[in-house]
Amino acid sequence: MDKRFFLALLSIYAINSHADLFGPKDYDDCVIESMKGVTSDIAAKAIKQSCEAKFAEKIPDSTDITKFVLRDLSEAKAGFRKLNYNNSIEFAGTFYNNSNYVISEFIVRLSYKDGVSNNNKIINRNFKAIIFPASHPLNESEFFVPLKSVKAPELISWDIVKVMGYKK
């Protein structure tokens, strides 16, 4: 075998081994490392999809864990905020995961008044919240709900109605 071919093959193997040794060890590390400096929702979604593809066989399937964890979500704070980069509204906040489960997503019920119309009608809707990265046990986490069709809302109340995740 040609020495140059052998050295090239050895170099490729060394580069791949080095990437595996010093790269993210799991899905959550992949997301955390890749999210540094990211400010765009679109980039965040792309990173999540990339890490899911890279660690697909290692991420347990999420199931409905509402009855196990809902009472263990505490210190939840949230509200509407306007995004400067695209002038849209989102509902965002934080919560403390005091359970033994990894929480990957939840459904939020929002009750709000539409600030555009003057009819004072209260709107009640469920939205899928994005938790990025997934919330691990005994950690504070952030979530957000993009609201494309809501303009100038006035929050009445909110609550978490369904929780998806897996046992750690």
C-alpha positions as CSV (number, residue, x, y, z in Angstrom):
1,M,0.0,0.0,0.0
2,D,1.2,3.5,-0.9
3,K,2.5,5.4,2.2
4,R,0.7,8.6,1.1
5,F,-2.6,6.7,0.9
6,F,-2.0,5.1,4.3
7,L,-1.2,8.5,5.9
8,A,-4.2,10.2,4.3
9,L,-6.5,7.4,5.6
10,L,-4.9,7.7,9.1
11,S,-5.4,11.5,9.0
12,I,-9.1,11.2,8.2
13,Y,-9.5,8.7,11.0
14,A,-7.7,11.0,13.5
15,I,-9.9,14.0,12.5
16,N,-13.1,12.0,13.0
17,S,-11.9,10.6,16.3
18,H,-10.9,14.0,17.5
19,A,-14.3,15.4,16.6
20,D,-16.0,12.6,18.5
21,L,-13.8,13.1,21.5
22,F,-14.2,16.9,21.8
23,G,-17.6,17.5,20.2
24,P,-20.9,17.4,22.0
25,K,-21.5,14.1,23.8
26,D,-25.3,14.2,23.6
27,Y,-28.3,16.1,22.2
28,D,-28.4,18.6,25.0
29,D,-24.7,19.5,24.8
30,C,-25.1,19.8,21.0
31,V,-27.9,22.3,21.5
32,I,-26.2,24.3,24.2
33,E,-22.8,24.5,22.4
34,S,-24.5,25.4,19.1
35,M,-26.8,28.1,20.6
36,K,-24.0,30.3,21.8
37,G,-24.5,33.7,20.3
38,V,-27.7,32.7,18.4
39,T,-30.4,35.3,18.5
40,S,-32.7,34.2,15.7
41,D,-35.7,31.8,16.2
42,I,-35.1,30.4,12.7
43,A,-31.4,29.6,13.5
44,A,-32.5,28.1,16.8
45,K,-35.0,25.8,15.1
46,A,-32.3,24.8,12.5
47,I,-29.8,24.0,15.3
48,K,-32.5,21.9,17.1
49,Q,-33.2,19.9,14.0
50,S,-29.5,19.4,13.3
51,C,-28.8,18.1,16.8
52,E,-31.9,15.9,16.7
53,A,-30.6,14.3,13.5
54,K,-27.1,13.9,14.9
55,F,-28.3,12.3,18.2
56,A,-31.6,10.8,16.9
57,E,-31.0,7.3,18.2
58,K,-30.1,8.6,21.7
59,I,-33.2,10.9,22.4
60,P,-36.1,9.0,24.0
61,D,-39.5,9.6,22.5
62,S,-41.5,12.2,24.3
63,T,-44.8,11.1,25.8
64,D,-47.6,12.8,27.8
65,I,-46.2,13.2,31.3
66,T,-48.7,15.8,32.5
67,K,-50.0,13.8,35.5
68,F,-46.4,13.2,36.7
69,V,-44.9,16.7,36.5
70,L,-47.5,19.4,36.4
71,R,-47.5,19.9,40.1
72,D,-43.6,20.0,40.0
73,L,-43.4,23.0,37.7
74,S,-42.9,26.0,39.8
75,E,-41.8,29.6,39.8
76,A,-43.4,30.1,36.4
77,K,-43.3,33.7,35.1
78,A,-44.3,34.8,31.7
79,G,-45.8,37.5,29.6
80,F,-46.1,39.0,26.1
81,R,-43.1,40.7,24.4
82,K,-42.6,42.4,21.1
83,L,-39.7,41.2,19.0
84,N,-37.8,44.0,17.4
85,Y,-36.3,42.1,14.5
86,N,-39.6,41.2,12.9
87,N,-42.1,43.3,14.8
88,S,-44.1,40.3,16.0
89,I,-45.4,39.3,19.4
90,E,-44.5,36.2,21.4
91,F,-45.5,34.8,24.8
92,A,-42.3,33.9,26.7
93,G,-41.2,33.0,30.2
94,T,-39.3,30.8,32.6
95,F,-40.2,27.9,34.9
96,Y,-38.4,25.6,37.4
97,N,-38.5,21.9,36.6
98,N,-38.7,20.3,40.0
99,S,-39.5,16.8,38.6
100,N,-37.5,13.7,37.7
101,Y,-38.4,14.1,34.0
102,V,-36.9,15.9,31.0
103,I,-39.6,18.2,29.6
104,S,-39.4,18.7,25.9
105,E,-42.5,20.7,25.2
106,F,-45.8,21.8,26.7
107,I,-49.1,23.3,25.8
108,V,-50.0,26.7,27.2
109,R,-53.6,28.0,27.5
110,L,-53.7,31.7,27.1
111,S,-56.6,34.0,28.0
112,Y,-56.2,37.5,26.5
113,K,-58.0,40.4,25.1
114,D,-57.2,41.5,21.6
115,G,-55.8,45.0,21.9
116,V,-56.7,45.9,18.3
117,S,-60.4,45.5,18.5
118,N,-62.6,47.5,21.0
119,N,-65.0,44.7,21.7
120,N,-63.2,43.5,24.9
121,K,-63.8,39.9,23.9
122,I,-61.7,37.5,25.9
123,I,-59.9,34.9,23.7
124,N,-58.9,31.5,25.1
125,R,-56.5,29.5,23.0
126,N,-54.0,26.7,23.4
127,F,-50.5,27.1,22.0
128,K,-47.5,24.8,21.7
129,A,-44.6,26.2,23.7
130,I,-41.1,25.8,22.6
131,I,-38.6,24.8,25.3
132,F,-35.1,25.2,24.0
133,P,-33.1,23.2,25.0
134,A,-35.2,20.6,26.8
135,S,-35.7,21.3,30.5
136,H,-33.8,18.9,32.7
137,P,-34.8,18.0,36.3
138,L,-34.0,20.6,38.9
139,N,-33.3,23.4,36.5
140,E,-34.8,26.7,35.5
141,S,-35.7,26.8,31.8
142,E,-37.1,29.2,29.3
143,F,-40.0,28.8,26.9
144,F,-41.6,30.8,24.2
145,V,-44.7,30.7,22.0
146,P,-44.5,32.5,18.6
147,L,-47.8,34.4,18.0
148,K,-48.2,35.2,14.4
149,S,-51.9,36.2,14.4
150,V,-52.0,38.1,17.7
151,K,-51.7,41.9,17.7
152,A,-51.4,44.0,20.9
153,P,-52.7,41.4,23.4
154,E,-53.7,42.1,27.0
155,L,-53.0,39.1,29.1
156,I,-55.8,37.9,31.4
157,S,-54.3,34.5,32.6
158,W,-52.2,31.6,31.4
159,D,-51.6,28.0,32.5
160,I,-49.8,24.9,31.4
161,V,-52.3,22.3,30.3
162,K,-50.2,19.4,28.8
163,V,-46.6,18.4,29.3
164,M,-44.5,16.2,27.1
165,G,-41.2,14.6,27.9
166,Y,-39.4,11.5,29.2
167,K,-37.9,10.0,32.3
168,K,-34.2,11.0,32.9
